[in-house]
Amino acid sequence: MKLHESSVLGYSRMAAPPDRQGRLYKKSERSSSYQRRWCELRGNLLFYWERPGDREPLRLILLEGCTVELQESATEPFTFQISYSRGPLGHRAYKMAAEDQTSMEGWVRALSTASFDYLRVLLTELEGQYRDSGALRVTPLEEGAAQCSPLVSAVGLPDFEGLHRQFGKEIVKLRVRWREERAGGAQTVQGDLIDLE
């Protein structure tokens, strides 16, 4: 998968606090040693730097489609693995270690629930409970959309009002910035593409 480098770097530098941050140890792909890394979880992206305060992350790990499992042993305590069993690269795994049991449990919990797939399943479950309670009725728009689209029938329509309340201000800011850049003669934003791990 490819992402626009300037977009990813901008996301890693956001002023808003990350979902989780702290030190982890990442096992090297070339040796059996672990390197100490500063990690920040933002949405479904795990960024890591050599040191806190470094300008650009060394890499990032996209957490969509991954499995997070404990891998503790007597010789390697507080370890867990982020792995992918399918995809264009085949099987891929990242072995990580925390500094203590509490930190490891917190990271495993946060990483396991960081994907959009997890949120979609959680939303579906909560909507089902809400509907079962009788508080939520299916609207004619939802019924019509579910009949026309297998995706809508499986996932449901988004809550547009809720999305607008949550992201409306950011969208307006982006529009204003885009107009300012366009007025200044910049027709497109240029940058390199980077590969995700």
C-alpha positions in Angstrom: 0.0 0.0 0.0 1.2 3.5 -0.7 0.5 6.7 1.2 1.4 10.3 0.5 4.5 11.1 2.6 3.6 14.6 3.5 0.1 13.5 4.7 1.6 10.8 6.9 4.3 13.0 8.4 1.7 15.7 9.1 -0.5 13.1 10.9 2.5 12.0 13.0 3.2 15.6 14.0 -0.3 16.5 15.1 -0.6 18.6 18.2 -3.5 16.5 19.5 -2.3 13.8 21.9 -1.8 10.3 20.5 -4.2 7.5 21.5 -1.2 5.9 23.3 2.5 6.6 23.5 5.6 5.3 25.3 8.7 3.2 25.0 8.7 -0.2 23.3 11.4 -2.5 22.1 11.2 -3.7 18.5 13.0 -6.8 17.5 15.4 -6.4 14.6 14.6 -8.2 11.4 18.3 -8.9 10.9 19.4 -10.1 14.3 17.9 -11.3 17.6 18.4 -8.0 19.4 15.8 -5.5 20.3 16.0 -1.7 19.6 14.5 0.8 22.0 11.9 2.9 20.2 9.5 5.7 21.1 6.1 4.7 19.8 2.9 6.6 19.3 -0.5 5.1 18.3 -2.7 7.5 16.2 -5.8 5.9 15.0 -4.8 2.7 13.1 -1.2 3.8 12.6 1.7 2.9 15.0 4.6 5.3 14.4 8.0 4.7 15.9 11.0 7.0 16.3 14.5 6.3 17.6 14.0 8.9 20.4 11.1 11.1 21.5 11.3 14.5 19.9 12.9 13.2 16.6 11.4 15.1 13.7 10.5 12.2 11.4 9.4 8.7 12.4 11.7 5.8 11.4 8.7 3.8 10.2 5.0 3.1 10.8 2.9 0.0 11.1 -0.6 0.0 9.6 -2.8 -2.0 12.0 -5.6 -2.9 9.6 -6.0 -6.7 9.3 -3.4 -7.5 12.0 -3.5 -9.8 15.0 -1.9 -8.8 18.2 -0.8 -11.8 20.4 1.2 -12.2 23.6 4.5 -14.0 23.0 6.0 -14.1 26.5 8.7 -16.6 27.4 11.2 -17.0 30.2 14.0 -15.4 28.2 11.9 -12.6 26.6 9.3 -11.2 29.1 6.6 -8.7 28.3 6.7 -9.5 24.5 3.9 -9.5 22.0 3.6 -9.8 18.2 1.8 -7.9 15.6 1.2 -10.2 12.7 -0.5 -10.4 9.3 -1.5 -13.7 7.9 -2.7 -12.4 4.5 -2.1 -9.6 2.1 0.1 -8.7 -0.8 3.3 -9.4 1.2 2.2 -12.7 2.6 2.9 -13.4 6.3 4.5 -10.5 8.1 5.2 -10.1 11.9 6.7 -7.5 14.2 7.9 -8.7 17.6 7.7 -6.0 20.3 8.5 -5.9 24.0 7.3 -3.5 26.8 9.1 -2.5 29.9 6.7 -4.1 32.3 3.5 -6.2 32.5 1.1 -3.2 32.9 2.6 -1.4 29.9 2.5 -4.6 27.8 -1.2 -5.2 28.6 -2.1 -1.6 27.8 -0.3 -1.7 24.5 -1.8 -5.0 23.5 -5.3 -3.8 24.4 -4.8 -0.5 22.5 -3.3 -2.1 19.4 -6.0 -4.8 19.3 -8.7 -2.3 19.2 -7.1 0.3 16.8 -8.5 -1.0 13.5 -11.5 0.2 11.6 -12.7 -3.5 11.4 -12.8 -3.7 15.2 -14.8 -0.4 15.4 -17.2 -1.6 12.7 -17.9 -4.8 14.6 -18.3 -2.9 17.9 -20.7 -0.4 16.2 -22.8 -3.2 14.7 -23.0 -4.9 18.1 -24.0 -1.6 19.8 -26.6 -0.8 17.2 -28.1 -4.3 17.5 -28.4 -3.8 21.3 -29.9 -0.4 20.8 -32.4 -1.7 18.2 -33.3 -4.7 20.5 -34.1 -2.2 23.3 -36.8 -0.7 21.0 -35.2 2.8 21.1 -34.0 2.8 17.5 -36.3 2.3 14.6 -35.2 1.5 11.0 -35.9 4.5 8.8 -37.3 4.1 5.3 -34.0 5.4 3.9 -32.1 2.6 5.7 -34.6 0.0 4.4 -34.3 1.2 0.8 -30.5 1.4 1.0 -30.2 -2.1 2.6 -32.3 -3.6 -0.3 -30.1 -1.9 -3.0 -26.6 -2.4 -1.5 -25.1 -5.5 0.1 -22.5 -3.2 1.8 -25.1 -1.0 3.3 -27.1 -4.0 4.5 -24.0 -5.5 6.1 -22.6 -2.3 7.7 -25.4 0.2 7.7 -25.6 3.9 6.8 -23.2 6.2 8.5 -24.5 8.7 11.1 -24.0 11.8 8.9 -25.1 14.2 11.6 -22.7 12.7 14.1 -19.9 12.8 11.5 -20.6 16.4 10.8 -20.6 17.3 14.5 -17.3 15.4 14.9 -15.4 16.5 11.8 -17.2 19.6 10.5 -14.7 22.1 11.9 -11.7 20.1 10.5 -13.3 20.0 7.1 -13.9 23.7 7.1 -10.3 24.3 8.1 -9.0 22.0 5.3 -11.2 23.9 2.8 -9.9 27.2 3.9 -6.3 26.0 3.7 -6.9 24.5 0.3 -8.4 27.7 -1.0 -5.5 29.7 0.4 -2.9 27.4 -1.2 -4.9 27.5 -4.5 -5.1 31.3 -4.4 -1.3 31.4 -3.8 -0.8 29.6 -7.1 -0.3 26.1 -5.7 -2.6 23.9 -7.7 -1.6 20.6 -6.2 0.4 19.4 -3.2 3.5 17.5 -4.3 5.4 14.9 -2.3 6.9 11.4 -2.4 5.0 8.2 -1.8 6.2 6.0 0.9 5.7 2.3 1.4 4.0 1.0 4.5 5.5 -2.0 6.2 
